[in-house]
Amino acid sequence: MDETVAEYIRRTVLKMPRGEMKTILQKWGFLSEAQLQTLNFHQMKDNISQEIVQLCEANSADIKQAALLDIIYNHIYQNKRMWSVYQMKKSGEELEYFDITDFKKKFKGRIRSALKNVTITFKEYEDNAIWIRVAWGTPCKKPNQYKPSYVVYHSQTPFVFISASMLKSTLPLLCQALIVASNYHDIREMELRSHSLNSLKDIVFKRYSQHFQTNYPKSLHGGNVEPESADLRIVQENRSEKERIHRLNREVFGDGPQPKLEFAQYRLETMFKSDPKMDVLDKKEPFRCLVKFSSPDLLESLKALAPAGMADAPLSPLLTCIPQKARNYFKIREKKCLYPENFVSP
């Protein structure tokens, strides 16, 4: 077994929590159950990793097996990576039969036609998700296994989730390979990013709803007793205002937790309004700006603005429409193709 493969397996094992090591190795399936029984998972992790490397050497592990172990680890701990959403588009609405073998062949062929030193590994999961790991090299260097790109593609959908390599120059080739393999003609970033891959899926696959019915109890106050000397009218107004804010917030965001989104961005175009007598603008041109939102939990932060008194209720549609804006990306604004079909890698 190559020394670089052995070291990569060792480092991957060291990242695993001790209590999850055996489960991850069983999912990997490269080591037999008899071999796993010989391992002592209660000793130091460095010793465990060395023993696993020795077993892998006895089984003649190669880089593809090591990459598969890395995919399994990242599938379990997917929140350790930052994910971006991309949407592909066809010229028509026709549906085609998806052939996984053809997809893999086209994907590999497109990348390797531009770059020979690359490691490409696939793993299929039961939810029709295809996980793709691409370790990039250069014409003169072997692939860097420690800076791979990850792609999660759900067949029969136009959505792709990418955790890009630190080598940003590889992204155009990766996107080009995706549209060739999946028979699309255009791909664009939806400008949504998060560590929570499942939350991004909830948004683009519409697996959560922001709108709920508004049949709620009239009184939302708990057991707190107002001071006898308080003005009852002010108390009633405050209570009514809290109920109104709570009701409007539930209408927009619903009862359940929001998908965990960390970054969103969209372009705003509106007309500048001013007094005609002031003649601020000579030309009637729209005002354009780029709106960016960033937070450890963006949608929950927006949901908390009105109850905290930091914004009026209901919130502006500019704030509450972020998931819908993302889903309707192509309908909002037609832009130049990000990675056209005639793209040629340098």
Secondary structure in CASP SS format (residue, H / E / C, confidence):
PFRMAT SS
TARGET T0000
AUTHOR 0000-0000-0000
METHOD secondary structure of the structure
MODEL  1
M C 1.00
D C 1.00
E H 1.00
T H 1.00
V H 1.00
A H 1.00
E H 1.00
Y H 1.00
I H 1.00
R H 1.00
R H 1.00
T H 1.00
V H 1.00
L H 1.00
K H 1.00
M C 1.00
P C 1.00
R H 1.00
G H 1.00
E H 1.00
M H 1.00
K H 1.00
T H 1.00
I H 1.00
L H 1.00
Q H 1.00
K H 1.00
W H 1.00
G C 1.00
F C 1.00
L C 1.00
S C 1.00
E H 1.00
A H 1.00
Q H 1.00
L H 1.00
Q H 1.00
T C 1.00
L C 1.00
N C 1.00
F C 1.00
H C 1.00
Q C 1.00
M C 1.00
K H 1.00
D H 1.00
N H 1.00
I H 1.00
S H 1.00
Q H 1.00
E H 1.00
I H 1.00
V H 1.00
Q H 1.00
L H 1.00
C H 1.00
E H 1.00
A H 1.00
N C 1.00
S C 1.00
A C 1.00
D C 1.00
I H 1.00
K H 1.00
Q H 1.00
A H 1.00
A H 1.00
L H 1.00
L H 1.00
D H 1.00
I H 1.00
I H 1.00
Y H 1.00
N H 1.00
H H 1.00
I H 1.00
Y C 1.00
Q H 1.00
N H 1.00
K H 1.00
R C 1.00
M C 1.00
W E 1.00
S E 1.00
V E 1.00
Y E 1.00
Q E 1.00
M E 1.00
K E 1.00
K C 1.00
S C 1.00
G C 1.00
E C 1.00
E C 1.00
L C 1.00
E C 1.00
Y C 1.00
F C 1.00
D C 1.00
I H 1.00
T H 1.00
D H 1.00
F H 1.00
K H 1.00
K H 1.00
K H 1.00
F H 1.00
K H 1.00
G H 1.00
R H 1.00
I H 1.00
R H 1.00
S H 1.00
A H 1.00
L C 1.00
K C 1.00
N C 1.00
V E 1.00
T E 1.00
I E 1.00
T E 1.00
F E 1.00
K E 1.00
E E 1.00
Y C 1.00
E C 1.00
D C 1.00
N C 1.00
A E 1.00
I E 1.00
W E 1.00
I E 1.00
R E 1.00
V E 1.00
A E 1.00
W E 1.00
G C 1.00
T E 1.00
P C 1.00
C C 1.00
K E 1.00
K C 1.00
P C 1.00
N C 1.00
Q C 1.00
Y C 1.00
K C 1.00
P C 1.00
S E 1.00
Y E 1.00
V E 1.00
V E 1.00
Y E 1.00
H E 1.00
S C 1.00
Q C 1.00
T C 1.00
P C 1.00
F E 1.00
V E 1.00
F E 1.00
I E 1.00
S E 1.00
A C 1.00
S C 1.00
M C 1.00
L C 1.00
K H 1.00
S H 1.00
T H 1.00
L H 1.00
P H 1.00
L H 1.00
L H 1.00
C H 1.00
Q H 1.00
A H 1.00
L H 1.00
I H 1.00
V H 1.00
A H 1.00
S C 1.00
N C 1.00
Y C 1.00
H C 1.00
D E 1.00
I E 1.00
R E 1.00
E E 1.00
M E 1.00
E E 1.00
L E 1.00
R E 1.00
S E 1.00
H C 1.00
S C 1.00
L H 1.00
N H 1.00
S H 1.00
L H 1.00
K H 1.00
D H 1.00
I H 1.00
V H 1.00
F C 1.00
K C 1.00
R C 1.00
Y C 1.00
S C 1.00
Q C 1.00
H C 1.00
F C 1.00
Q C 1.00
T C 1.00
N C 1.00
Y C 1.00
P C 1.00
K C 1.00
S C 1.00
L C 1.00
H C 1.00
G C 1.00
G C 1.00
N C 1.00
V C 1.00
E C 1.00
P C 1.00
E C 1.00
S C 1.00
A C 1.00
D C 1.00
L H 1.00
R H 1.00
I H 1.00
V H 1.00
Q H 1.00
E H 1.00
N H 1.00
R H 1.00
S H 1.00
E H 1.00
K H 1.00
E H 1.00
R H 1.00
I H 1.00
H H 1.00
R H 1.00
L H 1.00
N H 1.00
R H 1.00
E H 1.00
V H 1.00
F H 1.00
G C 1.00
D C 1.00
G C 1.00
P C 1.00
Q C 1.00
P C 1.00
K C 1.00
L C 1.00
E C 1.00
F E 1.00
A E 1.00
Q E 1.00
Y E 1.00
R E 1.00
L E 1.00
E E 1.00
T E 1.00
M E 1.00
F C 1.00
K C 1.00
S C 1.00
D C 1.00
P C 1.00
K C 1.00
M C 1.00
D C 1.00
V C 1.00
L C 1.00
D C 1.00
K C 1.00
K C 1.00
E C 1.00
P E 1.00
F E 1.00
R E 1.00
C E 1.00
L E 1.00
V E 1.00
K E 1.00
F E 1.00
S E 1.00
S C 1.00
P C 1.00
D C 1.00
L H 1.00
L H 1.00
E H 1.00
S H 1.00
L H 1.00
K H 1.00
A H 1.00
L H 1.00
A C 1.00
P C 1.00
A C 1.00
G C 1.00
M C 1.00
A C 1.00
D C 1.00
A C 1.00
P C 1.00
L C 1.00
S C 1.00
P H 1.00
L H 1.00
L H 1.00
T H 1.00
C C 1.00
I H 1.00
P H 1.00
Q H 1.00
K H 1.00
A H 1.00
R H 1.00
N C 1.00
Y H 1.00
F H 1.00
K H 1.00
I H 1.00
R C 1.00
E C 1.00
K C 1.00
K C 1.00
C C 1.00
L C 1.00
Y C 1.00
P C 1.00
E C 1.00
N C 1.00
F C 1.00
V C 1.00
S C 1.00
P C 1.00
END
